[in-house]
Amino acid sequence: MLNLKPGDLCVVKTNSAIAGTINAAQRFLSRDGKAEFNHALIIIDKKGNTFESLLKIDHYHLSRYVGCPVRILRHISMTKGCFQAGLSAVEKYDGKLYPWWRLPMHFLRIAQYIHWSYPVCSELVGVFLNKAGLFSSTGWGWSPDDLADLWRESRYYQTVFDGILTQDEVTK
């Protein structure tokens, strides 16, 4: 079973219909020419409940990613107060439909400047971190690949899990 904490962050490589398109666009825009993960989310408790932007921005569970490559990270300065500040800032998006119209803005590299609506999955995580006081960027315009690269290179993140998620590791 995973040792999860509120505020842990996750990137996932799913096999959804749009995943390949997202990763192809991310590879094209990436500084290193690689993109492994196409989705990002916030873990909100030790049971694996999540807050993320899928077909709609809502609460889900990590178990939906059993069988997928997953990387879970923890910011070394995440506290209960940081978590609450970040979560309260993004929960205003709860129930909103996935903002698919923002995806072309990412490809055109203008998503960081134009954000009158609500965030895609990685932006939700970026805004969460910003409002938690742990990320200097606003979070707008960030992709799952951007986050994965940042977390891999930063000394402020500890890896909690990196591999194929199994049912044994997540228990509802």
Buried (B, 14 or more C-beta within 10 A) or exposed (E): EBEBBBBBBBBBBBEBEEBEEBBEBBBEBBEEEEBBBBBBBBBBBEBBBBBBBBEEBBEBEBBBBBEBBBBBBBBEEBBEEBBBBBBEBBBEBEEBEBBEEBBEBBBEEEBBEEBEEBBBBBBBBBBBBBBBBBBEBBBBBBBBBBBBBBBBEEEBBEEBBEEEBEEEBBEE
